[in-house]
Amino acid sequence: MAVPMNRNALNNSPTAIEMARRAQTVVDPPRGASIEHIIHVAADLFAARGFDAVTMDEIAEAVGVPRRSLYRRFRYKDEFLVRWMLRINDQICAALARQPVEAAPLAAILGALREIEEFRGEPLRRIRIMHQITAGSLNAQSAALTTQLVWEEEMAHVLAQRQPGQPDAFEHGRLMAGVALVGLRAAFARWNALPEAKANRAALFRSLEAVFAAITQSGN
């Protein structure tokens, strides 16, 4: 990302954490538009014009719903990004839980990413757009980092469940989740730097494999 973020400051922000937790709550979409559709329309606007330049009123107009109706479902503009990222996280965690138990944590996470990309295709396109959005906005970066804290917690739980009976399973899972997120950020940054024509699935997984292999070797 273009601008460093202060993780300690974000950890101490009740509004940011509350926003991430609230974003996990299931709510009814405005009449005539699904939550998924609204999030995608907002993301396209953010990518095209920049996160800070887009207003809630413009999102409502683009979606075709009343402003008041949109505000009942999305209290903050950041919440569009938070919900979007949490949906991707749900897919990753569900796929991670299906990986072979004997697989090492980083190998299992890589397998989960392969699975969701093979069957859905959307997550990689979304992550590329997310990088474009967050690269130019501190507000968007803060929303992304808030969500990453939730990702780390939930991924730690899934990894811990893969080690039943281990007394320190959750702490080990949290450690591996944190390491994985560092690796993912490095791999995605490398992938996002590629020209659009070369930023394909194969290139991304070559980057992921290289970064995860380097992390594994450094830990041996």
NORFEN-V790423 format. One record per residue. N is the residue number from 1. RES is the residue in one letter. SS is DSSP state (~ for helix, > for strand, _ for the rest). OMEGA is omega in whole degrees, -180 to 180 (999 if undefined). D_CENTER is the distance of its C-alpha to the mean C-alpha in whole Angstrom. Layout:
# NORFEN-V790423
N/RES/SS/OMEGA/D_CENTER, N/RES/SS/OMEGA/D_CENTER
This chain:
# NORFEN-V790423
1/M/_/-171/14, 2/A/_/-176/17, 3/V/_/180/18, 4/P/_/-180/17, 5/M/_/-179/16, 6/N/_/-177/18, 7/R/~/-179/16, 8/N/~/179/19, 9/A/~/-179/20, 10/L/~/179/16, 11/N/~/-177/17, 12/N/_/-177/21, 13/S/_/-180/19, 14/P/~/-178/20, 15/T/~/-178/19, 16/A/~/-180/15, 17/I/~/178/15, 18/E/~/-179/17, 19/M/~/-180/15, 20/A/~/180/12, 21/R/~/180/14, 22/R/~/-177/16, 23/A/~/178/13, 24/Q/_/-179/13, 25/T/_/179/17, 26/V/_/179/18, 27/V/_/178/20, 28/D/_/179/22, 29/P/_/173/21, 30/P/_/-177/24, 31/R/_/177/27, 32/G/_/-179/27, 33/A/_/178/23, 34/S/_/177/20, 35/I/~/180/17, 36/E/~/-180/15, 37/H/~/-180/17, 38/I/~/-180/17, 39/I/~/-179/13, 40/H/~/177/14, 41/V/~/179/17, 42/A/~/-179/16, 43/A/~/178/13, 44/D/~/177/16, 45/L/~/179/18, 46/F/~/-178/16, 47/A/~/-176/16, 48/A/~/-171/19, 49/R/~/-176/21, 50/G/_/-175/18, 51/F/~/-175/16, 52/D/~/-176/19, 53/A/~/-176/22, 54/V/_/179/21, 55/T/_/176/22, 56/M/~/179/22, 57/D/~/180/25, 58/E/~/177/24, 59/I/~/179/21, 60/A/~/180/23, 61/E/~/-180/26, 62/A/~/180/24, 63/V/~/-178/23, 64/G/_/178/26, 65/V/_/177/26, 66/P/_/-180/28, 67/R/~/-178/27, 68/R/~/180/28, 69/S/~/179/26, 70/L/~/-179/22, 71/Y/~/177/23, 72/R/~/-176/24, 73/R/~/-179/20, 74/F/_/-176/18, 75/R/_/-179/20, 76/Y/_/176/18, 77/K/_/179/16, 78/D/~/-173/13, 79/E/~/176/13, 80/F/~/180/12, 81/L/~/-178/9, 82/V/~/-179/8, 83/R/~/-180/9, 84/W/~/-178/7, 85/M/~/179/4, 86/L/~/177/6, 87/R/~/176/8, 88/I/~/179/6, 89/N/~/178/6, 90/D/~/179/9, 91/Q/~/-179/10, 92/I/~/-178/9, 93/C/~/178/11, 94/A/~/179/14, 95/A/~/179/15, 96/L/~/-180/15, 97/A/~/-179/17, 98/R/_/-178/19, 99/Q/_/179/20, 100/P/_/-177/23, 101/V/_/-176/24, 102/E/_/-179/26, 103/A/_/176/23, 104/A/_/-175/22, 105/P/~/-178/18, 106/L/~/177/17, 107/A/~/179/19, 108/A/~/179/18, 109/I/~/177/14, 110/L/~/178/15, 111/G/~/179/17, 112/A/~/178/14, 113/L/~/177/12, 114/R/~/-177/16, 115/E/~/-177/16, 116/I/~/179/13, 117/E/~/-179/14, 118/E/~/-174/18, 119/F/~/-177/18, 120/R/_/180/15, 121/G/_/-175/15, 122/E/~/-173/13, 123/P/~/-178/9, 124/L/~/177/10, 125/R/~/-179/12, 126/R/~/-178/9, 127/I/~/177/7, 128/R/~/177/11, 129/I/~/179/11, 130/M/~/179/8, 131/H/~/179/10, 132/Q/~/-178/13, 133/I/~/-174/12, 134/T/~/-176/11, 135/A/~/-175/14, 136/G/_/-176/17, 137/S/_/175/16, 138/L/~/179/16, 139/N/~/179/15, 140/A/~/179/12, 141/Q/~/178/11, 142/S/~/177/12, 143/A/~/180/10, 144/A/~/-179/7, 145/L/~/175/9, 146/T/~/-178/10, 147/T/~/179/7, 148/Q/~/176/7, 149/L/~/177/10, 150/V/~/177/9, 151/W/~/-176/7, 152/E/~/-180/10, 153/E/~/-176/13, 154/E/~/177/12, 155/M/~/178/12, 156/A/~/179/15, 157/H/~/-180/17, 158/V/~/179/16, 159/L/~/179/17, 160/A/~/180/20, 161/Q/~/177/21, 162/R/_/179/22, 163/Q/_/-177/25, 164/P/_/177/27, 165/G/_/179/30, 166/Q/_/-175/28, 167/P/_/-178/29, 168/D/_/-174/26, 169/A/~/-177/24, 170/F/~/180/21, 171/E/~/177/22, 172/H/~/178/21, 173/G/~/178/18, 174/R/~/179/17, 175/L/~/-178/18, 176/M/~/177/17, 177/A/~/178/13, 178/G/~/178/14, 179/V/~/-179/15, 180/A/~/-179/13, 181/L/~/175/10, 182/V/~/179/13, 183/G/~/179/14, 184/L/~/179/10, 185/R/~/-180/10, 186/A/~/-179/14, 187/A/~/-179/14, 188/F/~/177/11, 189/A/~/178/14, 190/R/~/-179/17, 191/W/~/-179/16, 192/N/~/179/15, 193/A/_/180/18, 194/L/_/173/20, 195/P/_/-177/22, 196/E/~/-176/20, 197/A/~/-177/23, 198/K/~/-177/22, 199/A/_/-178/18, 200/N/_/-177/19, 201/R/~/-178/17, 202/A/~/-179/20, 203/A/~/180/19, 204/L/~/-176/16, 205/F/~/171/17, 206/R/~/179/20, 207/S/~/179/18, 208/L/~/-179/16, 209/E/~/-179/19, 210/A/~/-179/21, 211/V/~/180/18, 212/F/~/177/18, 213/A/~/180/22, 214/A/~/178/23, 215/I/~/180/21, 216/T/~/-180/23, 217/Q/~/-179/26, 218/S/~/180/26, 219/G/~/-180/25, 220/N/_/999/29
